[in-house]
Amino acid sequence: MSANQHHWNIKLAQAPDRKPLLTALLDKKYSADFEWLAQQKIRIISPKTILSFIDEELIHDNDAILKQNGQMLHSMSSGERKQAYLQYVLAQKPDTLILDHFLDNLDTNARTHFSDLLKSQCEELHLINIYSRDDDHMIFLSDTYLYENDTLSIYDPTTGPESAGDLRFNNNHPIPKASKIGPEVPQELVEFKSVTISYLDKSILRDINWKVEKGQFWHLYGPNGSGKTTLLTMITGDNPKAYGQNIKLFGKQKGSGETIWEIKQKVGYFTTNMTFQFKRMQTAQEMVLSGFFDSIGLYQIAGDHQVKLANEWLTFIGLSHLAKQPFINLSMCHQRMIMIARAMVKHPPLLILDEASVDLDDESARRMSALINRIAHEGETTIIYVSHRLEPGLTPSNSFELIPGDEGSQGIVNSLN
Ligand SMILES: Nc1ncnc2c1ncn2[C@@H]1O[C@H](COP(=O)(O)OP(=O)(O)OP(=O)(O)O)[C@@H](O)[C@H]1O
């Protein structure tokens, strides 16, 4: 490793926003202490910079990544996106590369691949790895700092910082009840029979058979690119490839006349990308209320009864004191809990959580698991929780694994015992 280059891990103390740290690094705020930063051409790879590139790709026809990889960034899986975007950024020959939660939603093989690749860049670049989960510490980077209260201090990665307070949800408050009895929910919410999906000559899913029944709590997992998101979009109604497949949703054959709106009424959905680019000064309560209208942020007038239900959910998650605070000023953990309340406020029969604990620190991830367990075990909503790893503390009742192969991924039901 070169003595001329600086390589840092920066662990975020619990539940802080990384924005002030990124801004401070870009503004060279710490250059008095770390003078090498002052002269640098810095590039960042973060969920936000990747999503901004996707916007440029779609709105402004930026085809730099399409030319390089033959596929647009927006249609890639998260592992493929990171690979393609890293290549793109490295081609710009930055002096310093800041990785913001880069390893977070990568599977074991992808982590090894990227760690080797980044290690091979250490001669050329200053590397800064910002992370929240202890697993995401990069051991080949020589120095480690803790970012807390706007300062960086030397940190020993073998000892975690003190647990931070107010992230718990109210354990004593019962889960809110649906206000009116909706239409009878069938026993089988989702049924896939021999579902096979490919894009041009690329096979993605092969002969998937999967039944999700009322009251179950599923963990859907598989390595990067195995087709988890593709499978979910068959349910959420966003993927035209679902038509012509043998898929039943809520007892009805998909494509037999139901509108996307009707399906969305029955599905609560959260994925981390939903809020990265949300900038409006709306309150936490407005964000929860927007779940009634399937918008992210409130653009309609909510009724009194809807406000009452939103408040009940805020109380349940223990955040009623933040109801009038701007959503974007809240910690990542609080934002996530609010988004889960948003997904639940209309009491959908099915809740889909796609990588809900990504970007959280270990403590916040455990609290998120506790919240999801309570919704699964005390409520009437069926849950599909999607991730690479089973989060500590999460207690699903069933698990479905996608196993990649040359002809697409196969799906198997695994026993949890
Ligand atoms: N519109 C599309 N055109 C071409 N390929 C696509 C398209 N949509 C998805 N794919 C491909 O399908 C494969 C599965 O992607 P998907 O996002 O479903 O995987 P995943 O399991 O969710 O991955 P990750 O965990 O990394 O997000 C990837 O190889 C992806 O490039």
PDBQT file of the ligand as one rigid body, heavy atoms in Angstrom, charges set to zero:
ROOT
HETATM    1  N1  LIG A 501     -35.213  -3.783 -17.797  1.00  0.00    +0.000 N 
HETATM    2  C1  LIG A 501     -34.182  -4.633 -17.721  1.00  0.00    +0.000 A 
HETATM    3  N2  LIG A 501     -33.410  -4.874 -18.802  1.00  0.00    +0.000 NA
HETATM    4  C2  LIG A 501     -32.378  -5.745 -18.736  1.00  0.00    +0.000 A 
HETATM    5  N3  LIG A 501     -32.027  -6.420 -17.626  1.00  0.00    +0.000 NA
HETATM    6  C3  LIG A 501     -32.757  -6.206 -16.524  1.00  0.00    +0.000 A 
HETATM    7  C4  LIG A 501     -33.864  -5.311 -16.502  1.00  0.00    +0.000 A 
HETATM    8  N4  LIG A 501     -34.384  -5.310 -15.249  1.00  0.00    +0.000 NA
HETATM    9  C5  LIG A 501     -33.638  -6.174 -14.525  1.00  0.00    +0.000 A 
HETATM   10  N5  LIG A 501     -32.668  -6.712 -15.301  1.00  0.00    +0.000 N 
HETATM   11  C6  LIG A 501     -31.657  -7.678 -14.868  1.00  0.00    +0.000 C 
HETATM   12  O1  LIG A 501     -32.280  -8.667 -14.077  1.00  0.00    +0.000 OA
HETATM   13  C7  LIG A 501     -31.319  -9.182 -13.135  1.00  0.00    +0.000 C 
HETATM   14  C8  LIG A 501     -31.987  -9.248 -11.776  1.00  0.00    +0.000 C 
HETATM   15  O2  LIG A 501     -32.103  -7.926 -11.269  1.00  0.00    +0.000 OA
HETATM   16  P1  LIG A 501     -32.851  -7.618  -9.890  1.00  0.00    +0.000 P 
HETATM   17  O3  LIG A 501     -32.735  -6.163  -9.668  1.00  0.00    +0.000 OA
HETATM   18  O4  LIG A 501     -34.190  -8.229  -9.899  1.00  0.00    +0.000 OA
HETATM   19  O5  LIG A 501     -31.904  -8.422  -8.891  1.00  0.00    +0.000 OA
HETATM   20  P2  LIG A 501     -31.853  -8.348  -7.299  1.00  0.00    +0.000 P 
HETATM   21  O6  LIG A 501     -31.835  -9.747  -6.793  1.00  0.00    +0.000 OA
HETATM   22  O7  LIG A 501     -32.941  -7.465  -6.806  1.00  0.00    +0.000 OA
HETATM   23  O8  LIG A 501     -30.434  -7.701  -7.094  1.00  0.00    +0.000 OA
HETATM   24  P3  LIG A 501     -29.876  -6.717  -5.951  1.00  0.00    +0.000 P 
HETATM   25  O9  LIG A 501     -29.995  -7.445  -4.675  1.00  0.00    +0.000 OA
HETATM   26  O10 LIG A 501     -28.457  -6.490  -6.344  1.00  0.00    +0.000 OA
HETATM   27  O11 LIG A 501     -30.672  -5.467  -6.031  1.00  0.00    +0.000 OA
HETATM   28  C9  LIG A 501     -30.089  -8.262 -13.203  1.00  0.00    +0.000 C 
HETATM   29  O12 LIG A 501     -29.062  -8.912 -13.901  1.00  0.00    +0.000 OA
HETATM   30  C10 LIG A 501     -30.603  -7.057 -13.985  1.00  0.00    +0.000 C 
HETATM   31  O13 LIG A 501     -29.562  -6.477 -14.776  1.00  0.00    +0.000 OA
ENDROOT
TORSDOF 0
